């Protein structure tokens, strides 16, 4: 997957999951904010590492 497509998919998936979580929160479900923050940070760093790996292929 090229980096541009990965970026579009990652932004769409993150936005959709945040909308889903906000709908669940509005419906009265308890959301563990610490676990949510931890998951989002891990996903962000994973995406950054993936993009760095793809970009390193351009220069090696």
N, C-alpha and C positions, 0 to 999 in steps of 0.2 A: 504494500500500500504506500503510495507516495505521500509525502508530508502534507501536501495541501488537502488531499482527501481525508487524511487522518485528522487534521485540524477541524474540518467541517463536521465529521462524525463525532469527534470528542465534544465539541461545543454543543451540538444538538443533543447528544446523550446526557450531558451534564445539565443542560437546561430542562430537558424533559424529566429527569429524575428530581430536580429541585421543584418543579411544578407539582409533581406527584407527592413529594414530601409535604409541600405547603397545603395541598388538598387534604392529605391525611391529618395534618395538624389542625386544620380548620374543622375537620369532622370529629375531633375530640380524641384522636389517638395520641398517646404519649410518645414523643420523639426524643431519643437520647441525643442531646446536642453534642456531647463530647465524642460519641462514636461517629456521628455524622461529620463533625469537623475532622476527625482523624482519617476517616475514609476519603473525604474530599482532598485532603492534603496528600495522602498516598497516591491517589489517582493523578493529581497534578504533577507530582514528582515522577511518577511512572511515565506520564506523557512527555515530560521534558527529557527524560532519559531516552525514550524511544526516538524523539526528534533528533537528539544529539547523535544517536547511533546511525540514523538515516543520513544526517548531514556529514558524518565522518566518512561514509562511503563515497561521497563526492570528491573528497580530498585524498583518499588513499588509493 
